[in-house]
């Protein structure tokens, strides 16, 4: 079935390329000189895809692997993409710069890692009390999202594309219970993005440790708490062996979009049909990643709580209110300092106001009704 999907999408790509070329003038439609000397399976174009994740890591790393495999197979081997995990070519937090420099033609990461370079970047991944996964996909594809994202990365010679979503995340692992705001003070915790700044203002010492180093740091007490993703990924990292208190909800990332980074020069050098195949493969892998996290998270949570003795807890109303208030302050400051961040956030907040009405009247109302009936 997968192979039929590949062939179907490859065929659609070819039709789309023909259709697009048909929109030009007669001169535009003439084949370019040397058009028959493009890449073949015997003499393919080879690309490197570097990731911010450990090699073959479930969900995130395997999502990048699928993207590479789909490009290679749908192109009939004309464009071969090799995947490298964090640290194999560059460290996890240097993926953006490496794609910009052309060290690799593609990257797979999350935009909030580049918040230090571009304050607006985090908004293309997640922000506190932000959007659900479906709402985020709607803004990216049918709101201003992708257009603004492309504008932000254009000066760096990078084309961004949505490349998966983990869905709702958890608030993190803690080595001790967090019952009040006082319990947060003095903690050393890994939490990237805007959420990390919110916790810093509540007395937490925040670090941005790469994923591959998190377990060791938590296990040996270098950090007291860590946020990664959710049960599916967190079980794979074995955090339950280092901390027993697992907190919800994921206020900092109600969903988390992943990104494909494409070196613009390398992309523009591809024939039209290979460009479409790259776009189509990213889209296929993106949807599958989101589906996998949805399918696997609850079973992983049961394993953590029922087999490993993890204690699932929820932050108190006092803590949630403080997180909400500090989030609003941080977001206001970010957008007051950076004009582009303000443009992006204004678009997001206008969209959130509108889409929230539909989410509450449809999905939320249904979920409340279903839960009452199931109970």
N, C-alpha and C positions, 0 to 999 in steps of 0.2 A: 504493500500500500504506500509506503514511503517513496519507493521508486516511482510509482505512478504520480505521486504528488510532485516529485522533482520534475518529471517529464512534462506534466501539465503546466507547472509554473514556467519552465523553460520555454514551452510553446507560447504561453501568454506573453512572456518577455519578448519573444521574437515578433509576435503580432503587434505588440505595443510599439516596438521599435519601428516596424513598418508603417504603422498608423501615424506615429509622430513624424516620420520622415515625409509622409504624404502631405503634411500641412505646409511644407515649404514650396518654393518656386521650382520650376523645371530644373534650373541650374542647381538649386540646393539638392535635388534628388539624384544628381549624377554621382556615380561612385567615385570616390577619391582615388587618386593615383596610388597604386600599391595596395588597394583595399584587400586584395587576395593574399597579402603577405602577413596577415595577422597571426595571433597565437594559435597553436594547435596543441593537441594532447601530447604530441611528440616533442614540441618545443613550447611548453607552457610559460605563462607569466607566473612568477612565484611571489607571494606576499607573506609577510610576517604579521601575525596577530598577537599582540602582547596584552596581558591581563593584569588586573590588580588583585587577582585571586590565586591561591595555591593551585598548582596544576591538577586538573581533573576534580576539583572540589565540587561536591554535589550541588546542583542547582545553578550556581554562579559559574564555576569553572566548566561544568559540562554544557551549560548554555552557550558559552563561547565556542566550545568544541563543535556543537551542532551547527552553529553559524558557519564555521570554517568548512565543515563537511558538506553542508548544503551548497555553498558556493562552488566547492570543488566538483561535486557530482552534477549539479545543474549545468555547469559550464562544460561538462564532458571532459574535464581535466585540462581545459584551456587556461583556467585560472586556479592555481593550487595555493591554498592558504594553510600555513603551518602555525600552530598555536604554541605560545610560550607562556608559562605561568609566571607569577610574581617572582622576581629575583633571577630568572634564567637569562634575561637580557638586561632588564633594568628593574630596580625595586618597584614595589606596588605603587608608591606615590609619585613615581616619575613617568607613568604611562603617557600622560598628556604631552609632556615635553618631548618624549621620544617620538611620538607620532608627528608632532609639529616639526621636528628636525628631520623626519624621513627615515629615522633608524628602523621604524616599522611602519607599514602602510595602514595598519588598523590597530585599534585598542579596544578593550572592553573594561569598563569601570563604572563609577558613579560620579555624577557631576559635582556633588558636594565636596569631593576631595579637592577641588580647585577653588574653593571659596576664598582662600588666601590670595589667589591671583586675580580673581574676578568675583566680587561680592554677589553678583546676580546668579552665579553658577549653581548654588545650592537649590535655588527654586526649581530647577529642572530635574531635581531628584526628589526632594521632600522638604517640607517645612512644618514646624510644630502646629498641630491642630489644623492641618491642611486638607488635602483631598484624598478620597478613597482611590483605589486603583482604577475603577471605572471612570470616576470623575477626572483623574489625572490623564488617562488616555484620551478622554473627550477634549480636554484643553489642549493637549499636545497636537492631536490630529485635526480637530475641527474648531479650535480656538486660535489664539496667537502663538501657542507654545513653540512649535517647530520653527516657525518663521523667526521668532525672537532668539531662539537658541542658535540658529544659523548665523544670525547677525552678531551675536556675542562671540562666537568662535571664528568668524571670518578673518579677523586680523591675524589669527594664528595659523591660517591655512588649513583649518580642520573643518570637516563636515560632520555634524552630530546627527545621530539617529536614535530614537528609542529602541532599546535592545533588551527588553524584559522588565519584569517588575516582581518584587518579592511579595506584594500585597501587604497587609497590615503586619507591622513588626511588634516585637515585645519591648518592654522598657529596660530590660537588662537583668544581669546576674549580679547578686550581691552576696558578700561573704557574711553579712550580718543583717538582721531585720531592719527595715526602714519604716518606722512607725510614725515619725514626725519630721518636721523640717529640721530640727536640731540633729537628727540622725544623718542628714546629708552633709552637714558641715565637717570639713576636714577629710572627706573621702577623696581618694584618688581614683578616677574613673575614665575609661576609654569611651568617648562618645564624640563622633565627628559632626561637622555641619553646624547649623544654627542651634540645634538642641544642646550642643556642648557649651555654647556661650550662655545659654539660659541656665544650665546647671552651675556654671562658674559663678554666676551672680547669686546663687543660693549657697555659696560656700564650698563648692566642689572643685577640686583640682583636676582639670580636664586634660587628657592626653589623646593623641590621635595615633594610636598604635596600629600598624598594619595587621590584617586578619590573621596571617600566618604566625604572628608572634603573640597572639592574645592569650591562648591557653597557658603558656609558660608564665607570662606576666601575672595572670590571675592566680595560678597555682602556687607560685613562689612568693606571693604577697607584694610584688612590685606595684600592682594596682589592687584596689579593694573591690572594684566592680567593673563590669564591662557590658556594653551593648553591642550585639553583632547583628543578627537578623531576626530569626524566629525559630521555633522548635526544630524544623527540618534541618536547617543549617547548624543550629547550636548543638544539636545532638551529635552531628558529624564531628564537630570540633571537640566534643567531650567536656564542655564547660561544667557539667554536673559533677565531675570529679574534683573540681576546684571550688565550687560555690553551690549552696543548696537552696538559696532563696531566688526565685524567678518571678519578676514583677511585670505586671500589665496595668493599664494598656500602653501601647506604643505611642504615646502622645507626640513624640518627636518625629515619628515617621508613620503616619497612618497608611501610607504606601510608599514604596521607594522604587523609583524608575532607574533602571540601568541604562547605560549609553554605549553605543558603538561610535568610536572615533575613527574617521576616515581621512587620511592625508589627501587633501584636495588635488594636489598635483598628480599623485598616483591614480586617483579616481578618474580625473579628466583625461588621462592618457589611455584609459580603457576604451575599446569599442563600445558602441551604444548598447548592444545586447548584454555585454558583460556588466555594464553599469546597472542595468535593470535587474540582472541576476543577483548582484551584490545587494541591492535594495530589497529584492524579494526574499532572499535568504535571511537577512536580518529580521524582516517582519515575521517570517515563519518561526524562527528560533525565539523571538520575543514572545509570541503568543504561547508557545509551548512551555517556556520558563514560568510564566504566570500560572498556567494550568497545573504545573507540577507542584509549585509551592502550595496552591490551594488544596491539591489532593493529598499531600503528604504531611502537612503541618499538624493536624490533630492527632494522627497516629503517632507521630514523633512526640507530641506532648504527653500522650498516654504512656509511652515508654519511659519518658523522663519521670513522671509522677508515680506511676505504678510499679516500675521495675527498679528505678534508681533513687527513689525517695526524695525527689525534688519537691519543694514546697511552693506551690503556685500561690502568689499573693497579688493583691491589688492596692495601688496607692490610695491613701485616704483622701477624702474630699478636701481637706486642708492643703495637702501637697498638690493635688491637681489644680486647685485654685491658684496657688503660688506659681506653678509652672505656666499656667495660662496667662497670668498677669505679667510675668517676666518675659514670656514669649512675645507678647504684644509690644513691650518696651524695646526688646532687641530688634524686632522687625522694623519698628519705627525708626530706630537709630540707623540701621543698615540702609534703609531706603532714603533717609535724609542725607546721608553722606555720598551716595552713589546714584547718579541720575538714571543709569541703565537699570540698576536694581529696582528703582522706583517704577520705571515703566513696566518691568516684568511683574512686580508685585501688584501694581494697580490692575493689570490685566487679570492676574490670578484672583484677586479679591472680588472683582466684579463678576468673574465667572463663577466663583464659589457661592456668592449670594444667589445667583440665578439657579445654578444646578442643585444647590442644597434643597431648594423647595421640591424639586422632582425626586431627589433621593429620599427625602423624608416621607413624601406622599406615596411613594411606590415601594422601594426596597425596604426602607425602615419600617413602614406600616405593615408590610407583608411579614417581615421577620418577627415583629412583635406578635402578630396574630398567630403565626405558625408556632411560636414558642408556647403561647398559651394553650393551644390545642394539643401539642405534643406532651405538655406537662399533665 
